[in-house]
C-alpha cells in the first residue's frame, strides 16, 4: 500500500484503499493481510480483476521479517522501522524503479538522531558520508546510466545505519548479488547487456543482512585471511 501510494502521489496515511483497476473503495475485510487474498481467490471482490501477487508476497515477507527482527533485536522498534523502510525501498525500486524520498529521508533523520544521541558513534556519520560520496562518484562516472541519485541517498542511509565495517559487508553483498542476478537475466534473455537493472533491491537486501550479521561476516572473513 505504501509503495503504491508513494508512486502515485497519494498519501500513505489518509484515504481508503481502492482497487487499482475499478477504483472501488475496499471494505476492511478486503484488507486483512494474506487472508483476504486467499478468501477472494486473488481477485477484486467488485470487478474481479486479478490482484497482483506482490501484495501477499510483501505481506508474507513483512510478517516473517518481523518475527526474525523480534528474535534478534535489542533495539526492537528501531530495527523494525528500518526493516519496513527497506522492504518499501526493495519493492518500490523493483516495481517502479524509484527510491522514494518520503521513505529515505525519515529513515536518514532517525539514524542521525541515533548517532547524535550517542546510540551510534560519529563513525556512523562518516560511513554515511563516505558511502554516499562513493556512489555519487559512480553516478558521475556512469552519467546516471548505471545508478541514480536515489542510490546515492540510499547509500548514505546504509552508512548511517551500519557504520564501519558493516557497510563494507552490505555493499559487497549488494554488488555480488546484483552481478549474479544481472548475468542470469542476460543469459535468460530477460535483459540485454547495458540495460538498466534496479540496484535498490540489492542494496536494501545487503543492508538488512549486514544489520544483523555484518560483524559476524566481517570477523569470519578476516579469520579466513589469517588462516591463509
C-alpha positions in Angstrom: 0.0 0.0 0.0 2.8 2.4 0.9 4.7 1.7 -2.2 1.7 2.0 -4.5 0.6 5.3 -2.9 4.0 6.9 -2.9 4.5 6.2 -6.5 1.0 7.6 -7.4 1.3 10.9 -5.5 -1.1 9.6 -2.8 -0.8 9.9 1.0 0.0 6.6 2.8 -1.7 8.0 5.9 -5.1 9.3 4.5 -7.8 7.9 2.4 -9.4 4.5 2.0 -7.7 1.8 0.0 -9.2 1.2 -3.5 -8.9 -1.4 -6.2 -6.2 -0.1 -8.7 -8.4 -1.3 -11.6 -12.0 -0.3 -10.8 -11.2 2.3 -8.1 -13.9 0.9 -5.8 -13.2 1.6 -2.1 -12.3 -1.6 -0.3 -14.0 -2.8 2.8 -11.9 -3.5 5.9 -12.3 -7.3 5.5 -10.8 -7.0 2.0 -7.5 -5.7 3.5 -6.6 -8.4 6.0 -3.0 -9.4 5.2 -2.8 -12.7 3.3 -6.2 -13.9 4.4 -8.2 -11.5 2.2 -6.1 -12.6 -0.9 -6.9 -16.2 -0.2 -10.6 -15.6 0.6 -11.0 -13.5 -2.5 -9.1 -16.1 -4.6 -6.7 -13.4 -5.8 -9.4 -11.3 -7.4 -11.1 -8.0 -6.6 -14.5 -8.5 -5.0 -16.1 -5.8 -7.2 -14.6 -6.0 -10.7 -13.0 -9.5 -10.4 -9.7 -8.2 -11.8 -6.6 -10.2 -10.7 -4.9 -8.9 -7.6 -1.1 -8.7 -8.0 0.9 -11.4 -6.3 3.0 -8.5 -5.0 0.5 -7.9 -2.2 0.5 -11.3 -0.4 4.3 -11.8 -1.0 5.1 -8.4 0.6 2.7 -9.1 3.4 4.3 -12.6 4.0 7.8 -11.1 3.8 6.9 -8.4 6.3 5.5 -10.9 8.7 8.5 -13.3 8.5 11.0 -10.4 8.9 9.1 -9.0 11.8 9.4 -12.3 13.6 13.1 -12.6 12.8 13.8 -9.0 13.9 11.9 -9.7 17.2 14.1 -12.7 17.8 17.4 -10.9 17.0 17.0 -7.3 18.2 17.9 -5.3 21.2 16.7 -2.1 19.7 13.4 -3.7 18.5 11.4 -0.6 17.5 14.3 1.0 15.6 15.2 -2.2 13.8 11.5 -2.9 12.9 11.1 0.6 11.4 14.3 0.2 9.4 13.2 -3.2 8.2 9.9 -1.8 6.9 11.7 1.0 5.2 14.0 -1.4 3.5 11.0 -3.5 2.3 9.4 -0.4 0.9 12.6 0.6 -0.9 13.1 -3.0 -2.2 9.6 -3.2 -3.7 9.4 0.4 -5.0 12.7 0.1 -6.9 11.9 -3.3 -8.2 8.4 -2.4 -9.5 8.7 1.3 -10.3 12.5 1.9 -10.4 12.1 4.6 -7.7 13.6 5.0 -4.2 11.0 7.4 -2.7 12.4 10.4 -0.7 9.4 10.2 1.6 10.8 6.9 2.8 14.6 7.5 2.7 14.6 11.0 4.4 12.7 10.0 7.5 15.0 6.9 7.9 18.1 9.2 7.5 16.7 11.5 10.1 16.0 8.6 12.5 19.5 7.3 12.0 21.0 10.7 12.6 19.1 11.1 15.9 20.5 7.7 16.9 24.0 9.0 16.1 23.6 12.4 17.8 22.2 11.0 21.0 25.1 8.6 21.4 23.4 5.3 20.4 25.7 5.2 17.5 29.1 7.0 17.4 30.4 9.5 14.9 31.9 6.8 12.8 28.4 6.0 11.5 28.0 9.6 10.2 31.4 9.3 8.5 30.4 6.0 7.0 27.2 7.6 5.6 29.1 10.4 4.0 31.7 8.0 2.6 29.1 5.6 1.1 27.1 8.5 -0.4 30.3 10.1 -1.8 31.4 6.8 -3.3 28.0 6.3 -5.1 28.0 9.9 -6.2 31.3 9.3 -7.9 29.8 6.2 -9.6 26.8 8.2 -10.8 29.1 11.0 -12.2 31.3 8.5 -14.0 28.5 6.5 -15.5 26.4 9.7 -16.1 23.5 8.1 -14.3 23.3 5.2 -16.7 24.2 2.6 -14.1 22.9 4.3 -10.9 20.8 7.3 -9.9 20.6 9.9 -7.2 18.2 7.7 -5.3 21.0 5.1 -4.9 23.3 7.9 -3.5 20.7 8.7 -0.9 20.2 5.1 0.0 24.0 4.5 0.3 24.1 7.4 2.7 21.3 5.8 4.8 23.2 2.5 4.7 26.3 4.1 6.1 24.4 5.8 8.9 22.7 2.6 9.8 25.6 0.2 9.6 28.8 2.1 10.3 32.3 0.7 9.6 32.9 -2.2 8.8 29.3 -3.5 8.3 28.8 -1.0 5.4 31.5 -2.9 3.5 29.7 -6.2 4.0 26.4 -4.7 2.8 28.0 -3.2 -0.3 29.9 -6.4 -1.1 26.6 -8.4 -0.8 24.8 -5.9 -3.0 27.3 -5.8 -5.8 27.8 -9.6 -5.6 24.1 -10.5 -5.8 23.4 -7.7 -8.3 26.1 -9.0 -10.6 24.9 -12.6 -10.3 21.3 -11.8 -11.0 22.2 -9.4 -13.8 24.2 -12.2 -15.6 21.4 -14.7 -15.0 18.8 -12.3 -16.5 21.1 -11.7 -19.6 21.6 -15.4 -20.1 17.8 -16.0 -19.9 17.2 -13.2 -22.4 15.2 -11.1 -19.9 17.7 -8.3 -20.1 20.3 -7.1 -22.6 23.8 -6.1 -21.8 23.8 -2.4 -20.8 20.1 -2.4 -19.9 19.3 -1.0 -16.5 18.6 -3.3 -13.6 17.3 -1.7 -10.4 20.1 -1.8 -7.8 18.0 -0.6 -4.8 16.7 -4.2 -4.0 20.2 -5.5 -3.8 21.3 -2.5 -1.6 18.3 -3.0 0.6 18.8 -6.7 1.0 22.5 -6.3 1.7 21.7 -3.7 4.3 19.2 -5.9 6.1 21.6 -8.8 6.2 24.6 -6.7 7.4 22.4 -5.0 10.0 22.2 -8.3 11.9 25.1 -10.4 10.7 27.6 -7.8 9.4 30.0 -8.2 12.3 29.9 -12.0 12.1 30.6 -11.9 8.4 33.5 -9.4 8.8 35.1 -11.4 11.6 34.7 -14.7 9.6 36.4 -13.1 6.6 39.4 -12.0 8.5 39.7 -15.3 10.3 39.9 -17.0 6.8 42.5 -14.5 5.7 44.7 -15.3 8.8 44.4 -19.0 8.1 45.5 -18.5 4.5 
